[in-house]
Amino acid sequence: MAILLTGAAGFIGSHTAVELLNAGKEIVVADNLSNAEETAVENIRKITGKDFPFYKADIMDENAMDRVFEEQDIQSVIHFAGYKAVGESVEKPIMYYENNLGTTISLLKSMRKFGCSRIIFSSSATVYGDRNPIPYREDMQTGIGITNPYGWTKYMIERILTDAAAADPDLSVVLLRYFNPIGAHESGLIGEKPNGIPNNLMPYITQTAAGIREKLTIFGNDYPTEDGTCERDFIHVVDLAKGHLAACEYADEHKGTEIFNLGTGHPVSVLELVNAFIRANGVDVPYTFGPRREGDLPAYYADATKAKEVLGWEAEKTIEDMCRDSWRWECHCRSLSEE
Ligand code: WQD
């Protein structure tokens, strides 16, 4: 019996594949490589020394997914595949709704056809919108003040999966709400690979340290926070990956829908992260303060108690680990591009 990972050539999927294999689980990977490279799949094999079937397939293609279920003995699915760039989602909303909702629906149909009844979904803290008090708890109302189509797709998919589980007593749904995943595997072989100019903070920091970007602009230093810059719950991607292992085991034992925040429960400011990066790696990151970025919330972080109490999972790695591992990955990418 195997766990199917959609989108596992991507940032969070590839790290989860490694943790599942290290824990002795069997996996099957499906990815259309639209925003990832096949080397990530090879590197999952290299890190773990284990093999697994890889399907280069579009998750929206129901026939292709049926073939995966036909050929493999799939017990549960972790659904990572999806578009994830907030800004792009504002420019191309239809593409985001079609792909993110379409992949989920075609997956649910194939699962039903082949009697697979467990699904773990990559959701996001963005579903908490902009009205909830911090820290965010899983029982808070979602969907108020979501500011972009990317966030709405996460909200809508949570709804689709919850309704599916309400209608099918056999179905087990686990919604994982990620906070701000950064870091990389300590081998330096897998990590986050943004296309073009990075939107997210850590890839921008590493590319600035590497000299690819001239300097980092910190968006806003007049927020009502301790140092005036935004605060986020940065979580090491390997900790996040381990949360999926715990969620899979939970889904094996429970029916219905359950929601877990995957965060550290501790806010760290943008400026603190930049300084931690400089300290941890002994490299310079030139930065300047600029105006606030539209749509940014001053501060948010997880209440991480539920995952600890119910899943027995909590984040273990430090900000220094996140900074060191992100930099190792950037250096690995640079060394490859210079070859
Ligand atoms: C973090 C902080 C920026 C870049 C988004 C999505 C979320 C998830 C992760 C996924 C903010 C500041 C950033 C820069 C900066 N989605 N910043 N200079 O916005 O918290 O969350 O990414 O794939 O759903 O909403 O993450 O990394 O973009 O920003 O000062 O060049 O860093 O203003 O305060 P965010 P981020």
Boltz pocket constraint, residues with backbone or C-beta under 6 A from the ligand:
constraints:
  - pocket:
      binder: B
      contacts: [[A, 84], [A, 85], [A, 86], [A, 124], [A, 125], [A, 126], [A, 179], [A, 180], [A, 181], [A, 198], [A, 199], [A, 200], [A, 201], [A, 202], [A, 204], [A, 216], [A, 217], [A, 218], [A, 219], [A, 220], [A, 230], [A, 231], [A, 232], [A, 270], [A, 293], [A, 296], [A, 297]]
      max_distance: 6.0
